[in-house]
Amino acid sequence: MPEANKLPNVNYDKVMKDIRTAAKDRKLLNFSYRRRTGEIKQYTVEPYSFRPGKQGEMLCGYDVNSDRTKKFYLRAEENMDGIIFSEVSNVAYEPRNDWEVEID
């Protein structure tokens, strides 16, 4: 687990591959998300799409733990939020309410 107050080295190619694999295979995505404050939180989401945001591209998905949709910045940089670690789970999901998985 990365230290909260230090920006870790992140393999963004792996993060993107994990997101695409989870979406294609309809598997939940587990990831660590670093807030600009240094706080690190764990999320499990159903990945659906990418969208533009103020600080770059965002992952849009359904957070199964909070039971709502959320957006997450992909790249963590100094003083910015972003995903710092990811892995594809073995747990499958069915897209919700006619939602289309747009990630390929």
VEXDREN-2710 file (C-alpha; in Angstrom, 1 decimal):
% VEXDREN-2710
k/r/px/py/pz
1/MET/0.0/0.0/0.0
2/PRO/1.5/3.4/-1.0
3/GLU/2.2/6.1/1.7
4/ALA/-0.6/8.7/1.9
5/ASN/1.6/11.8/1.9
6/LYS/3.9/10.6/-0.9
7/LEU/2.9/10.4/-4.5
8/PRO/3.7/6.8/-5.6
9/ASN/5.1/5.7/-8.9
10/VAL/2.0/4.6/-10.8
11/ASN/1.9/2.3/-13.8
12/TYR/-0.9/4.0/-15.8
13/ASP/-0.6/1.5/-18.6
14/LYS/-1.6/-1.2/-16.1
15/VAL/-4.4/0.9/-14.7
16/MET/-5.8/1.5/-18.2
17/LYS/-5.4/-2.2/-19.1
18/ASP/-7.2/-3.2/-15.9
19/ILE/-10.1/-0.8/-16.5
20/ARG/-10.5/-2.0/-20.1
21/THR/-10.3/-5.7/-19.1
22/ALA/-12.8/-5.3/-16.3
23/ALA/-15.2/-3.5/-18.6
24/LYS/-14.9/-6.0/-21.4
25/ASP/-15.2/-9.0/-19.1
26/ARG/-17.9/-7.4/-17.0
27/LYS/-15.8/-7.8/-13.8
28/LEU/-15.7/-5.4/-10.9
29/LEU/-12.6/-3.2/-10.7
30/ASN/-10.8/-2.7/-7.3
31/PHE/-8.6/0.3/-7.0
32/SER/-6.8/2.7/-4.6
33/TYR/-7.6/6.4/-5.2
34/ARG/-5.4/9.2/-3.9
35/ARG/-7.0/12.5/-3.0
36/ARG/-5.0/15.7/-3.3
37/THR/-4.9/15.8/0.5
38/GLY/-2.9/12.6/0.4
39/GLU/-5.8/10.5/1.7
40/ILE/-6.0/7.1/0.0
41/LYS/-9.4/5.3/-0.3
42/GLN/-10.3/1.9/-1.7
43/TYR/-13.1/1.5/-4.2
44/THR/-14.9/-1.3/-6.0
45/VAL/-16.7/-0.2/-9.1
46/GLU/-18.6/-1.4/-12.2
47/PRO/-16.7/0.4/-15.0
48/TYR/-18.9/2.0/-17.7
49/SER/-17.2/4.9/-19.5
50/PHE/-14.5/7.6/-19.7
51/ARG/-15.5/11.3/-19.6
52/PRO/-13.5/14.5/-19.7
53/GLY/-12.9/16.4/-16.4
54/LYS/-11.2/19.6/-15.3
55/GLN/-7.9/17.9/-14.6
56/GLY/-8.1/15.2/-17.3
57/GLU/-9.9/12.0/-18.2
58/MET/-12.2/10.4/-15.7
59/LEU/-13.5/6.9/-15.1
60/CYS/-17.3/6.8/-14.6
61/GLY/-18.7/3.8/-12.8
62/TYR/-21.0/2.4/-10.2
63/ASP/-19.5/2.2/-6.7
64/VAL/-20.9/-1.0/-5.3
65/ASN/-20.0/0.0/-1.7
66/SER/-21.8/3.3/-1.6
67/ASP/-24.6/2.2/-4.1
68/ARG/-24.2/5.1/-6.4
69/THR/-22.5/6.4/-9.6
70/LYS/-19.2/8.2/-9.2
71/LYS/-16.4/9.7/-11.3
72/PHE/-12.7/9.2/-10.7
73/TYR/-9.7/10.9/-12.2
74/LEU/-7.4/8.5/-13.9
75/ARG/-4.0/10.2/-13.3
76/ALA/-2.8/11.2/-9.8
77/GLU/-0.4/14.1/-9.9
78/GLU/1.0/16.3/-7.2
79/ASN/-1.9/18.1/-5.5
80/MET/-4.4/16.3/-7.7
81/ASP/-6.8/13.3/-7.3
82/GLY/-6.3/10.0/-9.2
83/ILE/-6.1/6.2/-9.3
84/ILE/-2.8/4.9/-8.0
85/PHE/-3.4/1.1/-8.1
86/SER/-5.9/-1.2/-9.7
87/GLU/-6.8/-4.8/-10.1
88/VAL/-9.6/-6.7/-11.8
89/SER/-11.7/-8.8/-9.4
90/ASN/-13.1/-12.2/-10.1
91/VAL/-16.6/-10.9/-9.4
92/ALA/-18.9/-10.4/-12.4
93/TYR/-21.5/-7.7/-12.8
94/GLU/-24.5/-7.2/-15.1
95/PRO/-24.9/-3.7/-16.4
96/ARG/-27.6/-1.7/-14.6
97/ASN/-30.8/-0.3/-16.0
98/ASP/-30.0/-0.5/-19.7
99/TRP/-26.6/1.2/-19.0
100/GLU/-24.2/0.7/-21.8
101/VAL/-20.6/-0.2/-21.1
102/GLU/-18.8/2.2/-23.4
103/ILE/-15.2/1.2/-22.6
104/ASP/-13.6/-1.0/-25.2
END
